[in-house]
Amino acid sequence: MPRLKRSPPIPCGPMNLRSVSHSPLSHPAALPMRAMNNITGSALVVAPHPDDETLGCGGVMALLRTLGYPVHVLVMSDGTLSHPRSLKYPAPRLRALREAETLEALSTLGIGETEVTFLRLADGAIPSSESPGIPEVVARCRRCLEKLMPETIFLPWRDDPHPDHRATWKLISTLAIVDLDNSPRIIEYPIWDWDPEQQGDFTNSKQVVAWRLDIQAVLETKLKAIAAYRSQTTNLIDDDPEGFQLTPEMLANFARPWEVYLEEVR
């Protein structure tokens, strides 16, 4: 199966000027392992696309729910660029399908429909700080944060190759979160850096540490949740030759008995 991805990586501009080192994902098994007692309290998981939350954080979400902690998921984009030329699944139908898959996956992880918010921003065009309309998007994210006041926020890795992931990180961590009454812990999760052909250098090496979380106890639950995304993992949508599908090689990175997280040193 050829390598497929949502979009080609875009250079990070000035971020490339920072000191770099090899990505910790090149040798993830060497990263220190942390137990679940390292993460407690309410959590918000922010996903650029429907499925990112389960791929990157499915294990920690299941563990948090097992412990009785509230978990909310904020899905930023509508995910309709995965199969842009499908006649069977035009954008409105594809959006409905992807949202239904998200709700099924999260239900498997112990998260109910009322704990999921879909912003339905345009896939591939999550706004950056220079984009028109950014104040409205920031305000919507801000309202979600003010309502939930999570103790921990899980965001996509700040230097993920996909521009939607980088924009999501910036929207939440540098704009929407400003002057909140609480100061949530920020933990980042990698998605497209797992692809060796897109994997970038590990920027901010002096400011960010990487570690693993043991999810062995809920691994089967996570795998069942990932399987709910049939539009992304199977040939369910078969009439778009350029449609996106996660390769077995890519999926294998999210089927390990641990998840990798990155956190800024404070």
PyMOL commands that set and color helices and strands:
alter all, ss='L'
color gray80, all
select helices_A, chain A and resi 13-17+24-26+28-30+36-38+52-66+91-108+113-115+134-148+163-176+192-194+216-227+230-233+248-252
alter helices_A, ss='H'
color red, helices_A
select strands_A, chain A and resi 20-21+33-34+43-47+71-77+116-121+152-156+185-189+202-203+208-214+258-264
alter strands_A, ss='S'
color yellow, strands_A
deselect
rebuild
show_as cartoon
